[in-house]
Amino acid sequence: MRLFSPLPLSPSLLLSVFLSLLLSLSVAFAADATPKPNIVYILADDLGYGDVQALNPTRGKIKTPHLDRLAAQGITFTDAHSGSSVCTPTRYGLLTGRYAWRTRLQKGVLDGSDDPPLIAANRLTVPALLKQHGYTTAAIGKWHLGFTSERPASAATEAPTPRAAAKKNKQGDAGLPVGSRIIGGPITRGFDYFWGCSNARTMSGLIENDRVIESLPPIQMLPRLERQAANYVAEHAVAAKNGKPFFLYVPLTSPHTPILPTPEWQGKSGLGAYGDFVMQTDAVVGKILAALDEHGLAANTLVIFTADNGCSPAAGTPALEKQGHFASAQFRGYKADIWEGGHRVPFLARWPGKIKPASTSAQLICHVDLLATCADLLGLTLPANAGEDSVSILPALLGTDRAPLREAVVHHSIHGMFSLRQGPWKIELCPGSGGWAAPLDAAARKAGLPEIQLYHLASDPAESKNVHVENPAVVTRLTALLQRYVADGRSTPGPRQPNDAPIDLLKNKAPSVTP
């Protein structure tokens, strides 16, 4: 017995119903299709976790109103880390999703403007991935990832003065002459446009795309960079609103040395030149945010602000601490060190309507996570030979994470010393700071300190009590995990990949792990 008997439908009525259904589905899909967001990634240079007042309200004395507003409008990650405690390796990892210690750069940074590119020509980068999927890409600021150059004939035939030669030997290339051609620079590694300098020490050679266009006094670099970034937003606003989003990478030159606040910022902080320079850096961020607001782009732009490593001791940290400002907040060490102050960095993100305002995340994250995050954002799967150490933090940004996103993070100091963090535990394979802070590793060995440090950061964020003797099983487990990450050429799931060079975990004379 039928309870329902359908009425017969004519062919024309069936067609009408079908077309109506098709139209409704099209409308539904269109409504669900969110436009790709613009992405603005601002990277400060040598800015400590505690230099942002919102992150260090009791022991931070420098006013950072624009960064504080960014934190209030978005999410603050309290356990974010640079890929290294110095600059070049962090920038490599940020753009490639791969730890830089897998490359030829086993310690330190690149020197001048005639280092061969650290990023291989065939390696997928964040801008290259985004460019493949409709983005316009630009880098405005400090590169410091190497390139070679061809100098103008007139410059090539001029012999350097003894003073200039000595300066180059001591500090690296003091600046390329105007007209020099850049080979293997940013526009060959995924960026449509580059404007900036080689590194913070040699910022006098101002580069646009693949040419040195101007010799610029260092004190003028930050204001010019600010204006250039804001202009880029203005020039690409119409295209961004019409389906052509942009990725704008802004690696600032501040507050790295030379610490040169412009006259209008001098004396503003009451804490000396470094405090003034941090305030000026904060104002640059404010100018970029204002440009997004002015051109109606803020609502569909993911803004990320972070730093390449911790505050440098060259900022005059003892004097700052006497005045009550602790640039590393409650953490031990500064730039170059394996301790938290070397690589725990501010990390703020805003995306209106997607990221909950005034939220925080305790997820363990690293700068190498940008590539996988961008792929996740676009619904893509990375190739097996790309982003070997990158994990998407999109769930944390959107507030949908319910478990740890990362298994662990590998840390690296200026002298190439290794550390691994998993959960509350952090193991360090050196007896001292691994960097510039006392005790240096040689002095620590002389004093009889153990070659392994183990800290439980949840109960000891200041890394004050080495508990490796009491926890041998933790030491064994973390050491084995680090060895596996090295041997596999990756720390994420996937087929084993080659490292570019032998990796010496303990910095012995003979490599302990080969590719």
C-alpha positions as CSV (number, residue, x, y, z in Angstrom):
1,M,0.0,0.0,0.0
2,R,1.5,3.4,-1.0
3,L,1.1,6.2,1.4
4,F,2.3,8.7,-1.2
5,S,1.6,8.8,-5.0
6,P,3.6,11.4,-6.9
7,L,1.9,13.5,-9.5
8,P,3.2,13.1,-13.1
9,L,5.6,15.9,-14.2
10,S,5.8,17.2,-17.7
11,P,9.2,17.4,-19.5
12,S,9.1,21.2,-19.4
13,L,8.4,21.2,-15.7
14,L,11.2,18.8,-15.1
15,L,13.6,21.0,-17.0
16,S,12.4,24.0,-15.0
17,V,13.0,22.2,-11.7
18,F,16.5,21.0,-12.8
19,L,17.5,24.5,-13.8
20,S,16.2,26.0,-10.6
21,L,18.2,23.4,-8.6
22,L,21.3,24.1,-10.7
23,L,21.0,27.8,-10.1
24,S,20.6,27.3,-6.3
25,L,23.6,25.1,-6.2
26,S,25.7,27.7,-8.1
27,V,24.6,30.4,-5.7
28,A,25.4,28.1,-2.7
29,F,28.9,27.3,-4.1
30,A,29.5,31.0,-4.8
31,A,28.5,31.9,-1.3
32,D,30.8,29.3,0.1
33,A,33.8,30.4,-2.1
34,T,35.7,32.7,0.2
35,P,38.1,35.0,-1.7
36,K,41.8,34.3,-1.2
37,P,43.1,36.6,1.5
38,N,46.0,39.0,1.0
39,I,48.9,38.0,3.2
40,V,51.2,40.5,4.9
41,Y,54.1,39.0,6.8
42,I,56.1,41.5,8.8
43,L,59.4,40.3,10.2
44,A,61.2,42.5,12.7
45,D,65.0,42.1,13.0
46,D,66.4,41.3,16.5
47,L,63.2,42.1,18.4
48,G,62.8,40.4,21.7
49,Y,59.6,38.6,23.0
50,G,59.5,41.1,25.8
51,D,59.9,44.2,23.6
52,V,56.2,44.0,22.7
53,Q,54.4,45.6,25.7
54,A,51.3,43.4,25.3
55,L,53.4,40.3,25.8
56,N,55.4,41.7,28.7
57,P,53.2,44.1,30.6
58,T,55.1,44.1,33.9
59,R,58.7,44.0,32.8
60,G,58.3,45.7,29.4
61,K,58.8,49.5,29.4
62,I,58.7,50.3,25.7
63,K,55.4,51.6,24.4
64,T,54.2,49.6,21.3
65,P,50.6,50.8,20.7
66,H,50.3,49.4,17.2
67,L,51.5,46.0,18.1
68,D,49.3,46.0,21.2
69,R,46.3,46.9,18.9
70,L,47.3,44.0,16.6
71,A,47.3,41.6,19.5
72,A,43.9,42.9,20.6
73,Q,42.4,42.5,17.2
74,G,43.8,39.0,16.6
75,I,45.6,36.1,18.2
76,T,48.8,36.0,20.2
77,F,51.0,32.9,20.1
78,T,52.9,32.6,23.3
79,D,55.1,29.7,22.3
80,A,56.3,30.7,18.8
81,H,59.9,30.3,17.7
82,S,62.3,31.4,15.0
83,G,64.1,28.6,13.1
84,S,67.4,29.8,14.5
85,S,68.7,32.3,17.1
86,V,70.2,34.4,14.2
87,C,68.9,35.9,11.0
88,T,69.9,34.2,7.8
89,P,68.9,30.6,8.8
90,T,65.6,31.9,10.1
91,R,64.8,33.6,6.8
92,Y,65.7,30.5,4.9
93,G,63.3,28.4,7.0
94,L,60.5,30.9,6.8
95,L,60.5,31.0,3.0
96,T,61.2,27.3,2.4
97,G,59.6,25.4,5.3
98,R,62.9,23.6,5.9
99,Y,65.4,24.0,8.7
100,A,68.5,25.9,7.4
101,W,70.9,23.5,9.2
102,R,70.0,21.0,6.4
103,T,71.9,23.3,4.0
104,R,75.6,24.3,3.8
105,L,75.0,26.9,6.5
106,Q,75.8,24.9,9.6
107,K,76.5,27.9,11.8
108,G,76.5,31.7,11.7
109,V,75.0,33.8,8.9
110,L,75.9,34.8,5.4
111,D,78.3,37.7,5.3
112,G,78.0,40.1,2.4
113,S,76.2,40.5,-0.9
114,D,78.4,38.1,-2.9
115,D,77.5,34.9,-1.1
116,P,75.9,32.3,-3.4
117,P,72.1,32.1,-2.8
118,L,71.3,29.8,0.1
119,I,67.9,28.9,-1.3
120,A,68.4,26.4,-4.2
121,A,66.9,27.5,-7.5
122,N,64.7,24.5,-7.7
123,R,63.3,24.7,-4.1
124,L,59.7,25.6,-3.6
125,T,59.3,28.8,-1.6
126,V,56.3,30.5,0.0
127,P,56.1,33.2,-2.7
128,A,56.5,30.7,-5.5
129,L,53.7,28.5,-4.2
130,L,51.4,31.5,-3.8
131,K,52.4,32.9,-7.2
132,Q,51.3,29.5,-8.8
133,H,47.9,30.1,-7.4
134,G,47.1,33.6,-8.4
135,Y,49.0,35.8,-6.0
136,T,51.2,38.8,-6.7
137,T,54.3,38.5,-4.5
138,A,56.7,41.2,-3.2
139,A,59.5,41.4,-0.6
140,I,60.3,44.8,0.8
141,G,63.1,45.0,3.2
142,K,66.2,43.0,4.2
143,W,67.0,39.9,2.1
144,H,70.2,38.4,3.7
145,L,69.8,35.0,1.9
146,G,72.7,35.5,-0.5
147,F,73.1,36.5,-4.2
148,T,76.0,37.1,-6.5
149,S,76.4,40.3,-8.5
150,E,77.9,41.8,-11.6
151,R,79.3,45.3,-11.0
152,P,79.4,48.1,-13.6
153,A,82.5,48.1,-15.7
154,S,83.7,51.4,-14.2
155,A,83.3,50.0,-10.7
156,A,84.9,46.7,-11.6
157,T,88.1,48.3,-12.9
158,E,88.5,50.6,-9.8
159,A,90.8,49.1,-7.2
160,P,89.5,49.5,-3.7
161,T,91.4,51.7,-1.3
162,P,93.2,49.9,1.6
163,R,90.7,51.3,4.0
164,A,87.8,50.0,2.0
165,A,89.4,46.6,1.5
166,A,90.0,46.3,5.3
167,K,86.4,47.3,6.0
168,K,85.2,44.6,3.6
169,N,87.4,42.0,5.2
170,K,86.1,42.9,8.6
171,Q,82.4,43.4,7.9
172,G,81.6,41.8,4.6
173,D,80.8,43.7,1.5
174,A,80.2,47.4,2.4
175,G,77.7,47.9,-0.3
176,L,77.4,47.3,-4.1
177,P,77.9,50.3,-6.4
178,V,74.9,51.7,-8.1
179,G,74.1,49.9,-11.4
180,S,75.3,46.5,-10.1
181,R,73.2,43.6,-11.3
182,I,71.9,41.1,-8.7
183,I,72.1,37.4,-9.6
184,G,70.1,34.8,-7.8
185,G,68.2,37.3,-5.6
186,P,64.6,37.5,-4.5
187,I,63.0,37.8,-7.9
188,T,64.5,34.5,-8.8
189,R,63.1,32.8,-5.7
190,G,59.4,33.4,-6.2
191,F,59.0,37.2,-5.7
192,D,57.6,39.4,-8.5
193,Y,59.1,42.5,-6.9
194,F,61.9,43.3,-4.5
195,W,62.8,46.5,-2.9
196,G,65.4,46.7,-0.1
197,C,68.9,45.8,0.9
198,S,71.2,42.8,1.2
199,N,71.5,42.8,5.0
200,A,71.4,45.2,7.9
201,R,75.1,45.9,7.9
202,T,75.3,46.8,4.2
203,M,72.0,48.5,3.7
204,S,73.6,51.4,1.9
205,G,73.1,49.6,-1.5
206,L,69.4,50.0,-2.2
207,I,68.1,47.3,-4.6
208,E,65.0,47.2,-6.7
209,N,64.3,43.9,-8.4
210,D,67.8,42.9,-9.7
211,R,69.6,46.3,-9.8
212,V,71.3,48.5,-7.2
213,I,69.5,51.8,-7.8
214,E,70.8,54.1,-5.1
215,S,73.3,54.5,-2.3
216,L,71.3,55.2,0.8
217,P,72.5,56.4,4.3
218,P,71.4,53.6,6.8
219,I,69.3,56.0,8.9
220,Q,67.0,56.5,5.9
221,M,66.4,52.9,5.2
222,L,63.6,52.3,7.7
223,P,61.5,55.4,6.7
224,R,61.9,54.6,3.1
225,L,60.9,50.9,3.7
226,E,57.8,52.1,5.5
227,R,56.8,54.3,2.6
228,Q,57.5,51.6,0.0
229,A,55.4,49.0,1.9
230,A,52.5,51.4,2.3
231,N,52.7,52.4,-1.4
232,Y,52.7,48.7,-2.4
233,V,49.4,48.2,-0.6
234,A,47.9,51.3,-2.3
235,E,49.1,50.3,-5.7
236,H,47.7,46.7,-5.5
237,A,44.4,47.6,-3.7
238,V,42.2,47.6,-6.8
239,A,43.7,44.3,-8.1
240,A,43.3,42.7,-4.7
241,K,39.6,43.6,-4.6
242,N,39.2,42.1,-8.1
243,G,40.5,38.6,-7.5
244,K,44.3,39.2,-7.6
245,P,45.5,38.9,-4.0
246,F,49.0,39.8,-2.9
247,F,51.6,38.3,-0.6
248,L,53.7,41.1,0.9
249,Y,56.8,40.0,2.9
250,V,58.2,42.9,4.9
251,P,61.5,41.9,6.6
252,L,62.4,45.1,8.5
253,T,65.9,46.3,9.1
254,S,65.1,47.3,12.7
255,P,65.7,47.3,15.6
256,H,68.9,45.5,14.5
257,T,72.2,47.4,14.7
258,P,73.1,50.0,13.6
259,I,70.5,51.4,16.1
260,L,69.5,54.6,14.3
261,P,66.1,56.0,15.2
262,T,65.3,59.1,13.1
263,P,65.3,62.5,14.8
264,E,61.5,62.5,15.4
265,W,61.9,59.3,17.5
266,Q,65.0,60.1,19.4
267,G,64.3,60.4,23.1
268,K,60.7,59.1,22.8
269,S,61.1,56.0,24.9
270,G,63.2,57.4,27.8
271,L,65.2,54.2,27.5
272,G,67.9,55.2,25.0
273,A,68.3,54.6,21.3
274,Y,67.1,51.0,21.4
275,G,63.9,51.9,23.0
276,D,63.4,54.7,20.5
277,F,64.1,52.3,17.6
278,V,61.6,49.8,18.8
279,M,59.0,52.5,19.0
280,Q,59.8,53.6,15.5
281,T,59.5,49.9,14.4
282,D,56.1,49.7,16.0
283,A,55.1,52.9,14.1
284,V,56.1,51.2,10.8
285,V,53.7,48.4,11.5
286,G,51.1,51.0,12.3
287,K,51.7,52.6,8.9
288,I,51.2,49.3,7.1
289,L,48.0,48.6,9.0
290,A,46.7,52.0,8.3
291,A,47.3,51.5,4.5
292,L,45.3,48.3,4.7
293,D,42.5,50.3,6.4
294,E,42.6,53.2,4.1
295,H,42.3,51.1,1.0
296,G,39.6,48.8,2.3
297,L,41.8,45.7,2.4
298,A,41.9,45.0,6.2
299,A,38.9,42.7,6.2
300,N,40.4,40.2,3.8
301,T,44.0,40.4,4.8
302,L,45.9,38.0,7.0
303,V,48.5,40.0,8.8
304,I,51.3,38.3,10.7
305,F,53.9,40.1,12.8
306,T,56.9,38.3,14.3
307,A,60.7,38.6,14.6
308,D,63.7,36.7,13.2
309,N,65.2,36.0,16.6
310,G,65.5,37.5,20.1
311,C,66.9,40.9,21.1
312,S,70.6,41.4,20.5
313,P,72.9,42.1,23.5
314,A,74.2,44.9,21.2
315,A,71.0,46.7,22.2
316,G,72.6,47.4,25.6
317,T,70.5,44.8,27.5
318,P,72.2,45.3,30.9
319,A,71.4,49.0,30.9
320,L,67.9,48.3,29.7
321,E,67.4,45.8,32.5
322,K,68.6,48.4,35.1
323,Q,65.8,50.6,33.8
324,G,63.3,47.9,34.3
325,H,63.0,46.7,30.6
326,F,63.6,43.0,30.0
327,A,63.7,42.4,26.3
328,S,63.5,38.6,26.7
329,A,60.7,38.9,29.3
330,Q,61.0,36.0,31.7
331,F,63.2,33.9,29.4
332,R,66.9,33.3,29.6
333,G,69.4,34.5,27.0
334,Y,69.3,36.7,23.9
335,K,70.0,36.6,20.2
336,A,72.5,33.9,19.2
337,D,71.8,31.7,22.3
338,I,70.2,28.3,22.4
339,W,68.2,29.4,25.4
340,E,64.6,30.6,24.9
341,G,65.6,34.3,24.7
342,G,67.4,33.5,21.5
343,H,64.5,32.1,19.6
344,R,61.2,32.6,21.4
345,V,59.6,35.5,19.5
346,P,56.5,37.6,19.4
347,F,53.9,36.2,16.9
348,L,50.7,38.1,16.3
349,A,48.1,37.4,13.6
350,R,45.0,39.2,12.5
351,W,42.3,38.1,10.0
352,P,39.0,39.8,10.7
353,G,36.1,37.4,10.7
354,K,38.4,34.4,10.8
355,I,40.7,34.9,13.8
356,K,39.0,35.6,17.1
357,P,40.0,39.0,18.5
358,A,42.1,39.1,21.7
359,S,42.7,35.4,21.6
360,T,45.8,33.4,22.6
361,S,47.3,30.2,21.6
362,A,49.8,28.0,23.5
363,Q,50.6,25.9,20.4
364,L,54.2,25.2,19.8
365,I,54.9,26.8,16.4
366,C,57.9,27.8,14.3
367,H,58.6,30.1,11.4
368,V,59.1,27.1,9.1
369,D,55.3,26.5,9.4
370,L,54.4,29.3,6.9
371,L,54.7,27.2,3.7
372,A,52.4,24.4,5.0
373,T,50.0,27.0,6.4
374,C,49.7,28.7,3.0
375,A,49.2,25.3,1.3
376,D,46.5,24.4,3.8
377,L,44.9,27.8,3.3
378,L,44.6,27.1,-0.5
379,G,43.6,23.4,0.0
380,L,46.9,22.2,-1.5
381,T,49.2,19.2,-0.7
382,L,52.9,20.0,-0.7
383,P,55.2,17.9,-2.8
384,A,57.3,15.4,-0.9
385,N,60.5,17.4,-1.5
386,A,59.1,20.7,-0.2
387,G,58.4,22.0,3.3
388,E,60.1,19.1,4.9
389,D,59.8,20.7,8.4
390,S,56.6,22.7,7.9
391,V,53.3,22.1,9.7
392,S,50.1,24.0,9.1
393,I,49.1,26.3,11.9
394,L,45.8,27.2,10.2
395,P,43.7,25.3,12.7
396,A,45.3,27.4,15.5
397,L,44.7,30.6,13.6
398,L,41.0,29.7,13.1
399,G,40.6,28.3,16.6
400,T,39.7,24.8,15.5
401,D,42.7,23.0,16.9
402,R,42.0,20.5,19.6
403,A,45.5,18.8,20.0
404,P,49.1,19.7,19.5
405,L,49.9,20.5,15.9
406,R,53.6,19.8,16.1
407,E,55.5,16.8,17.4
408,A,58.5,18.9,18.2
409,V,60.6,21.9,17.2
410,V,64.4,21.9,16.5
411,H,66.3,24.9,17.7
412,H,69.7,26.0,16.5
413,S,72.2,28.6,17.9
414,I,74.7,30.9,16.1
415,H,77.5,28.4,16.7
416,G,75.4,25.5,15.3
417,M,74.5,23.9,18.6
418,F,71.3,21.9,18.6
419,S,68.2,21.8,20.8
420,L,64.9,20.0,20.6
421,R,61.6,21.0,22.2
422,Q,58.7,18.5,22.7
423,G,55.9,19.3,25.1
424,P,57.3,20.8,28.3
425,W,60.7,19.3,27.7
426,K,63.7,20.9,26.1
427,I,67.0,19.2,25.5
428,E,70.2,21.2,24.6
429,L,73.3,19.5,23.2
430,C,75.8,21.9,24.6
431,P,77.1,22.9,28.1
432,G,76.6,26.6,27.8
433,S,74.6,29.2,25.8
434,G,75.7,27.9,22.4
435,G,75.9,31.6,21.5
436,W,77.1,34.8,23.0
437,A,75.8,34.8,26.6
438,A,77.8,33.5,29.5
439,P,78.8,30.9,30.1
440,L,80.1,30.3,26.6
441,D,80.4,26.6,25.8
442,A,84.2,26.5,26.2
443,A,84.0,28.2,29.6
444,A,81.1,25.9,30.6
445,R,83.3,22.9,29.8
446,K,86.2,24.3,31.7
447,A,83.9,24.7,34.7
448,G,82.8,21.1,34.4
449,L,79.2,21.7,33.3
450,P,77.6,18.7,31.6
451,E,77.4,18.5,27.8
452,I,73.6,18.0,28.0
453,Q,71.1,20.4,29.4
454,L,67.5,19.4,30.0
455,Y,64.8,21.7,31.2
456,H,61.1,21.3,32.0
457,L,59.8,24.6,30.6
458,A,56.3,24.4,32.1
459,S,57.8,24.6,35.6
460,D,61.1,26.3,34.7
461,P,60.6,28.8,31.9
462,A,63.9,30.6,32.9
463,E,65.9,27.4,32.3
464,S,67.5,27.6,35.6
465,K,67.6,24.0,36.7
466,N,69.3,21.3,34.5
467,V,67.4,18.1,35.3
468,H,69.1,15.7,32.8
469,V,70.5,13.5,35.5
470,E,67.0,12.9,37.0
471,N,65.4,12.2,33.7
472,P,67.6,9.8,31.6
473,A,64.6,8.3,29.7
474,V,63.6,11.8,28.5
475,V,67.1,12.5,27.4
476,T,67.3,9.2,25.5
477,R,63.9,9.8,23.8
478,L,64.5,13.4,22.8
479,T,68.0,12.6,21.5
480,A,66.6,9.7,19.4
481,L,63.9,11.9,18.0
482,L,66.4,14.6,17.0
483,Q,68.7,12.0,15.4
484,R,65.7,10.7,13.4
485,Y,64.8,14.2,12.2
486,V,68.3,14.6,10.9
487,A,68.6,11.2,9.3
488,D,65.2,11.4,7.6
489,G,65.9,14.8,6.1
490,R,62.6,15.9,7.4
491,S,60.6,16.2,10.6
492,T,57.1,15.8,9.0
493,P,55.5,12.6,7.6
494,G,56.7,11.7,4.2
495,P,59.5,9.9,2.3
496,R,63.1,10.4,3.4
497,Q,64.8,13.4,1.8
498,P,68.5,14.3,1.5
499,N,70.2,16.9,3.6
500,D,72.5,19.2,1.6
501,A,75.5,18.5,3.8
502,P,76.6,16.2,6.7
503,I,75.1,17.2,10.0
504,D,77.2,17.1,13.2
505,L,74.8,17.1,16.1
506,L,77.4,17.5,18.8
507,K,79.9,19.6,16.7
508,N,82.5,16.8,16.9
509,K,85.4,16.8,14.4
510,A,83.8,13.9,12.5
511,P,80.1,14.2,11.3
512,S,77.8,12.2,13.5
513,V,75.0,12.0,10.9
514,T,75.3,12.1,7.1
515,P,72.6,12.9,4.6
